[in-house]
């Protein structure tokens, strides 16, 4: 039996969504000052969510994304494609 946590069940539910980075305990992410920035979810792997942060590229990732867990990001419901 799956237990529903909030509106989204798993990492795949975040695909192609605009998100805001709420927090992270990864020192390099804090150093890169990405907390509070927005981006688009472009990948998932297990429970991890890959976010392509606006104007930034994670040089440690082959895909340029920053990796988060669900509790570290928030879906940005106000943003719409095409403004």
Helices and strands as residue ranges (DSSP letters): G 11-14, E 18-21, H 27-31, E 38-45, E 48-53, E 66-68, G 70-72, E 73-75
